[in-house]
Amino acid sequence: MPKKFLRFLPIFILFISALLFSPYVILANSDVTIKLDGKEIVSDVDPYIDSNGRTIVPARFISEKLGFEVMWDGDNRRAVIADNGREIELFINSKTAYVDGRKTEMDAASVINNGRTMVPVRFVAETFNMEVTWVHETRTVELSSQEKDTGDDEDKIDAPREPTPPPPPEELTPPSHPSTEHTLDSVPKTALVMKSSVNVRSSPSVDSSIIGRVNYGDWLEILSQQNRWYKVRLQGGGTGWVAGWLMATHYSSPGPSSLTPNPNPGTVIGSWSETGHETNTNIPAITDIRVIEKEYGVKLHVEANSSLEKPQTFQLSGPSRVVLDFNALLGESDYLSPIEINNQPLLQLRGSQYEEDTVRIVADLNNSSVNTETYKGNDGSLEIVIEQVPPPDKTIVIDPGHGTLREGGSSDTGAIGPTGITERDVVTSISYKLGEVLINKGYSVVFTREDVTQLTLEERAKTANMSGDLFVRVHANAAPNRDAEGTETFYPRTGELIASSRTLATFIQNELLHSLNRLNRGVKQANFSVLRNSNVPAVLVEVAFVSNPYEEQLLSQEEFQEKAALAIAQGIENFIHN
């Protein structure tokens, strides 16, 4: 044997030893079979058994074959796997994982192999309550998609695992309302049943008598609410109580008022009176203009010393404004002092003698489209209504992330910040504020949950398919690296609505960046269950990182939550009017 080779033999032996005993290297035993419910499933990358005796599979296998959501965060070398309200965070070359924000240790690490993320299948499957069996003789991993028996009482399908509320700090706190004209409590509310054969009870308790049942897809008028129960009007007559955690809820917007003269004189918020008009002309001279507030705009009552003709009306942009040109005269001033409105969609009114025979009144707008209608009275006066354009008949489905009921009565908190703030509570509050902003913009809103829920991720998506035109899931991000920060928005990787969902995500992301001034983490694709199962344009918004100490404090602040809600709403409206 050449001496040159002998010199490198010890190094070669060390290299081979490291290769064989490294937990992050594939051993020559890729003849592993995986069966799901008795049927063999094949992945594009072979599973293998690592040096710890654990079966490692590609993350894509987890998403495509088992149906879980899988997201890859390249910045933090993190894989996020989610299903039915539960979420696992795995990190490359680390045995530390986070299950619903709680740290846990695995006996096998996730790795990168040939550019693919590989994860331990047993840990993932058992975390999601699947049965996992290893058959040594055939080198087969057998998975059962049926959840382990938890001994639930079928008669209490409408109950949490325990009919007691979650203990503090798990208990959700009611989100406060933003300062908007309409609140969720002031508009009609109905429940959409999202489970089959749900019990209707005589009182708001799982221990009360069953007086009937309602079925998946039923719409029920909500008469009142107590704790997590809704008193509803039954389709066959009578009333009863149903569990709110088995329902989605629909809020109908009152919508902009119709464009007809309002017999109620309303509140006069400004006026102009003119004197000193010339009398030796055939052109009418305006003598009085009253500005009357309406629910979604203003009404101008214009009087003159003779009959007025309807003004020429047009709308301009840059800045947005409505122009009214009257064939008329003003008094000696030739100028009308601005009247502040600050009533959506108007900012102010101003006017002047624009030309010798033209009085121009300008309504400055708050970046809105308006309808303008003019009505002529019998006395020759004019009433001009300037109101916000009613939005298209759209229903926005809002899915506050997490909040899924667990065994024992607690609920999925999502990630938990350094001071104990939970993702669940933050996104619940932001989602409620978002709903109220949209209600006041004239849209109807559906919530997949208002408190806690037993709806699965797939059922949350189905809620949008059954009742909505757009789907927005609200989350707060998290990472072991406490310095991770910023805002990102996801849209689906598959389906017929990728392009429209990407456009919606882009509009929302742009508005969030403008309002929140956080790091731009981009608009990205993901294979989340709630996105791929939606038949409407769908996005998932990660507002900021609850794991980042600074952003956790931002997320806890009312002002920041309102900014996020307003930004998401504006992004939705930009998409609808695009």
N, C-alpha and C positions, 0 to 999 in steps of 0.2 A: 504494500500500500504506500503511495507516495507520501513523503513527509509533509508536503504542503496540505494534503487533505487531513492528515493526523492533527495538524495544528488547529484546524477549524472544527474537529470532531466534537470537543466539549461544548462549543457554542451551538452546534447543530443539535446535540442531544437536549440542551436546555430549551431550544426553540420548540422541538417536538413535544417536550414535556409540557411546556406552557400551552401549546396548542391543544393537547389532549385534555388538560385539567382546567382550562379556562371555562367558566360557566357561560361565557358569551360566544362560544364557538360551536358550530354544528358538528356533531359527531357523525360517524358513518353509519347511521341507523335511521334513515329517512323512510324506511318501509313501514310507516305508521298509517293505519287506516282510521278514519273518523266517520262515525255514523250518527245521524240525527234522526231520532224516532225510528231507528231500525234501518234507515236507508243511508247507504254510503254517499258521502259528499266529497267532491274533489276540488282542490284549490289549485290555482295556477302556480303556487309555490309549495313544495312539499313540506308538510309538518315534520318536526324532528323531536327527538328527546335530548335534552341538554344533560350536562354532567351531573345535575341534581336529580335526574330521573323525571323531569317535568316535560310535558308535551308543549312545544312552542309552535304557534301557528301565525300566519300573516294577519295583520290587523284587518286587511280587506276581507279575509275569510269571515271575521267576526261580524262585519257589516253586511256582506252580501249573502252569507249562508245562514247566519243566526238572526239577522234583521235588526241588530243594534245600531245606534248612531255611533259613528267613529269620526273624530276630528283630529287632525294633525296640526300641532302648533310648533312650527319649525324653529321659531325664535327661542323657545324654552325646551326644545326637544321633548315635547310632551304629547301623549296620545290621550284623548278624552273619549271614553265609551259610555253611552247613556241609553237607558231604556226604562220605561214605566216610572219615571220620576227619580230613578237612582242613577248616580254618575260615578264613574271610576276615572281617576287621573293616574296614568302610568308614565314613568320617566325612563328614558333610554339609559341602560347600564346601571339602573338603580332598582333595588328590591323594595324601596319605599313607595307606597301608593297612597292615594287619598280616596276614600269611599264616602261620597256625600260630604266632602270637606274634612273628614276625620282621618288622621294618619293611621296607616296600618302597614305591617311588614309582610312581604311575600317570601316564599322560599325559592323563587326564580325571578330573574330580571327580564325586562323587555330589552330587545337589542335591535340594531340595524344590521340586516344581512342582505348583501347585493342590492342595496338601496331600498329595501323593504323593511317596514316596521314589523317586528315579530313580538308576540305577546303570549303569556302563559294561559292556555285555554281553560284549565281547571279553575284557576283563581277567578277569571272573568265569568265563566258559566255559573259557578257556585255563588258568586256575589249576586247574580241575578236570579238566584233560587232555582237553578236548573239541576237536575240529577246528572252526575258524572260518574261513569264506571270505567275502570281500566281492565280489559280482558288480556291477560298476559299471553295466553296461548296463541292468540291471533294478532297480538300487538294492535289492539283496537281500542280507541276511546269512544265510548257510547254515551251520547248526550240525549237527554229527554227534554223536549221543549215544554212539557207540562210542569208547572210549578209544583214544588213539594207540597204535600198535604199539610195545611195549617190548622185543620180541624174547625173551619168556619161553619157556623150555623147558617144553612141556606135560607132559612126563614128570616134571617136578619141581614139580607143583602143590603139594606139601606143603613146599616150601622157600621161605624169604625170597628176595628178589632176589639176595642173596649169602648162602651158608650159613654166614656168620660172625656172631657176636653183635655187637650195636651197640657201638661204642667208648665209653669214658667221655667225658663224663658222661651219655651217653644210656642206659647200661646201667641197667636197673631194679634197685633194691635190695629184697631181701625185706622185706616189712612185718613189724613185730614183732606179737606176739599180745597182745591185752588179757588181763587177769587174769581169765579165765573158766574154768569147770569143764571144758568141752570145747573143744578146738582143732580147726581144720580138718584137722589131721594125724591126729586120733584118731577120725574118723568115716568110714563107707564113702563111696567116691568113684567116680563113673562119668563117662564122657565122652559128649557128644552131638555126633555128626559134623554139621558145618554146611556142608560143601562136598560136591559130587558126586565120586564115584570118587577117593577119597583113598588114596594108596599106604600099604600096610603094609610095613614094612621089617624086616630081620633084626636090625638094631641101630640105636641112636639117632643116625642120620646120614643126610643126603640122598645120601651116596655109597655107602651099603650097598645090598645087593640087595633087590629088591621081591619079597615072598613072598605078596602078595595085595592086595586092595582092600576098602575099606568105603565105604558109601554115605551120602548125605545122610539124616539122621534116625535113623541107627543109634545104639543105646545100647551102650556098651562098658565092662565092668568094668575099672577102672584098678588094676593090681597094684603098680606102682612108677613112679617119675618120675626122669628124669635130664635136667638142664638144661631144655630146653623140649619134651622128648619124654615121651610116656606109654607105658609097657608095658601092653598090654591083653590081656584074654582074648578070643579071637575066637569068633564065634558058632558056627562049625563045629568048634571045638576048636583047641587050640594057642594060642600067644601070638605077639605081634609088637609093633612100635613104630610109633606114629603121632605126627604133629606136633601139638603142643599149640596152635599158633596157628591151627589149622583147627577147633578144638573149643570147645564150651562145657563147663563142668564142673558136675556136680551133687553136692551133699553132703547125705546123708540124716541128719536129726537122730535121735539115739537116743531122743528123746521122754521124757516123764515116765513113771516106772515104773507098772506096773499096780497097782490098788488091791486087793491081796490081802495077807493076813498074811505077813510076811517071816520065814521059818524062821531066818534069820541073826539072832542077837540084836542085832547092830549096836553102835554106840557110844553109850553112855549119856552125854548131855551135861548132865544135871541130874536131881535127884530131890527128892521130899518124903517124909518119914517122920513119922507122927503117933503120939502116945502119949496116955494119959489119957482114952480113950474111955469114955463111959457104957456100962454093960452091961445096964441095966434098961430097954432099949428094943428095939422090933422093927426099928428103922431101922438099916441097915448102917453101920458106922463105917469110913471109909477109913483104911488103915494105911500104904499105900506107893504112891507114883506115881513111875514112872521115865519120863524123856523120852529117847527113842532117835532119833538122827538118821537120816533116810532121804535118798535122793538128791534128792527134790523135796518135802521136807517133814519131818514128824516122826511118830513113833508113840508114843502114851501107853500104858503098861502100868499099869493101876490095880487094886490089890488092896484087899480089905476083910475084916473079921472075919466076914462072911457074904456070901452071894451078892448081887452087884450087878445091878440092872436097867440096861438101856441108857439113857444120858442123853438128855434132850430137847436137840436140837441146832438152832441157827439161826444165820444170818449177818446182821450189821448193818453199816451204812455210816456214815461221818462220825464217827469214823474207821472204817476197815474192820476187822472183827473177827469171829471165830467164838465163839459162846457154847455151853458144855456145862453143862447143869443136871442134877446127880445127885440122886436121892432118897437122901441120905446125910448123915453127920455128919463133922466134923473133930475134931481134938483140942482142947486147951485154948487154942491160939493163935487160932483162928477166922480165920487169915490165912496165906496161902502166899506166901512171898517170890518176887518175879518171877525167872524164869529167862530169861536172854538166849538167843535162838536165832540170829538173823541168818543164817538159811538160807532162801533164797527158797522159799516166799513169806511165811515167818513172821519176826516181829521178836522177840517174847517171849511167855511164858506167865505168867499170874498167876491167883490163886484166893483164895476166901474162903468163909466160912459165910454165904451170901447171905441165907438165911432159916433158920428153926429146923430145917427138914427138907430144906434144899437147899444143896448145895455147888456153887458156880459156878466153873468154870474158863474163862478168857477167853484166846483166842489172838489177839494183835494182829498184823494182816497188813500186808504192804507193798503196799497198793493192788492186791491181787490177788483173783481168785476162786479158791476152793478146793473140792475134794470132801472130804467127811468121811464115813468109814465106821466102824462099830463092830462088833467081833467078840467073842462071849462064849466064854470058855474053859470047859472041863469043871469047873474048880475054882471057878467063880463070878467069876473075874477078868474084866476087860475089856481089849481092845486097840482103841484108837481111832487111826485113820490120818487125818492131815490133810495133804493133798497138793495141789499146784497143779493147777488144771483144765488138762488137755491142750488146747492150742490147736486150732482147726479144722485139718483136714488141708490146710495151705496150703504152697505153694512160692513163695518170693520170688526173683525174678530181679533180680540186681544187675549193672548195667552201668557199670564204671568208665570214665569218658570218656577219649578219646584212646588212645594206645598202638598205633595202626595201623602195621603195617610199611610202610616206604617202599623205593623203589629204592635199592640199596646196602646194605641191612641195618639202617639206622637206623629209629627209630620216631617217630611223631608225639608230641611232648612236650606239646602244648597250649601255653597261655600260660606265659611264663617271668618269674619275679619279679625284683625289683631286685637280689637277691643270687644269682640263678641257680637258685632253687628252681623246679622244673617242676610244672605242673598235673598232668601224668600221674602223677608219683610220689606226689603228695599224695593224689589221689583213689584211687589203687591202695591205699594204706595205709588210708584211711578205709573203703573198700569191704570190705577184708579184716576189719577190726575189726567193721564192721556185720554181715558174714556170721557171725562167731563169736558175736556177741550174739544174733542170730536163732536160730542153732543151739541155744544154751543156753536159749532161750525155747521150744524145741520145734518150730521150723519147719525145713523143708528149704530149701536155698539153691542157686541156680544162678548161676554167674558167666559172663558173656559173654566175659570174658578174665581170665586170671590173671597173665599177663606181657604179651607183645606178641600181636597178633592180625592176621589177614587178613580177619576178618569185617567186612563193610560195615555201615553204619548200619541198612539194611533187614534184614540178616541178624541183627543184634543184637535188633531188634524181633521177628523171627520166632522167635528163641530163646525169648522170653517166650510167644509164641503156642503154641509146641510143648510147653513144659515147665512153665509157671508160672501163678500166679494173680494176681500183682502184678508190676509192672515199675518199678524205681527206677534212674535214671541219675544218677551222681554227678559233679559238676563243681566247679571253682573258677573264679570270675569274673575278668575282666580288662578294663581300659579304659586308654586313653592318659592320661587324667586320673588321676594317682596318688592323688588324694584320694577317688576313688570307693570306696565301702565298703558292707558290709552283706550280708544274706542274702535270697535270693528263691527261690521254687519255682514251676515251670511245670507246666501241664497242657495237654492237647491242645485245639485250637481246633475240630476236627471229629471226627465219629464218634459212636457210640451211648453211649460211656462218659464223656462230658464231665462229667456230674454226679458220678459216683463218683470220677473222677480228681480233680476239684476238691476233693471232700471229703478224699481222701487227701492232696493237696497242702496243704490247710489244716491238717490234723492234724500233718503233718511240719513245716511252717513254724512253727506255734505252739510245738512242742517245741524246735526249733532256737533260736528267739528266747529262750525261757526258759533254755536251757542255755548258749548261747554269748554272750548279751547283746550282740548286734551290731545294727546299724541294720536296721529292718524295711523291706525293699524290696518286700514284698508277694507275694501269690499271683497269678500272671499266666497268660494263655493264650499259646501259641506253636504254630507250625506245624512244629515239628521233626519230621524223618523218623522218629526213634525213637518219638515220641509218636503221630503220625498213623497209623503202621503197626502199632501195638500193638492187639491184640484183648482186652487185659485192662486194668484200671485202671493208668494209667501217669503218672509224674511225672519231671521233671528238676530236680535240686536244685543250686543254686549256693550252696555253703556260705559262702564269703567271697571277697574279692578278692586273688588272688595278686599282682596288680600294685600293691596298696597296701602300702607298706613295713611298716606295723604288722601288717596282717592276714596278710601273707606270713609274718612271724615266728610268728604264732599258728598258721597252717596247718602249719608245720613242727614244732610241738610235739606230743609224744605225748599229753599230757593233753587238748589241744584236739581232736585227732583222735578220741580216745576219747569225749569229750563229744558230738562231732558224730555219731558212730556210735550211741551210746546214744540220742540224741535222735531220730534217724531211725527207729531200731528201735521206740522207744516210740510215735512217730507212726503207724507201720505197725500196731502192736498196737492202738492206739486205734481205728484205722479198721476193723480186723477185728472187734473186739468192739463196735463202734458199733451 
